[in-house]
Amino acid sequence: MNTLQKVPLVSWDNGIIMIGVFALVVIVLVVAVLALMNSGKKS
């Protein structure tokens, strides 16, 4: 239980970074899907 008490429920220092990385990955995936859809329509 000591390890659980040392880790806060919400860590803003690491949480904001993780949210930013996740948002960046989602944006990259959406752009990739749109690019594949557009390239598919041209053919």
N, C-alpha and C positions, 0 to 999 in steps of 0.2 A: 504493500500500500504506500510505502514511502516514495516509490518511483512515480506513482500516479499523482501524489500530492506535489511533487516537484514540477510536474508538467502542468501549466495552466490550461484551463478549458479553452480559452481563446487567446492565442498568441498573435498579437497584431504585428509584431516585427516580422515573423515568418509568414503569417497569414496573408498579409497584403502582397508579399512577394509571390506566394503560391497562387493567389487569385490572379495576379498579373500574368504569370506564366501560363496559367490555364486559359485565360482570356486570349492570350497571344496564340496559343495552340488552336483554339476554336476558330479564331479569325483566319489563320493559315489554312485550316481544313476547309472552311467555307469558300475561301478564294480558290483553293484547288478544285473543289467540286464544281464551282461555277465555271472555271476554266475548262474542265473536262466536258461540261455540258455544252459550252459554246463551241468547243472544237468538234463535238459530235454533231451539232446542228449543221456545221459548214459542209460536212461530207454527205 
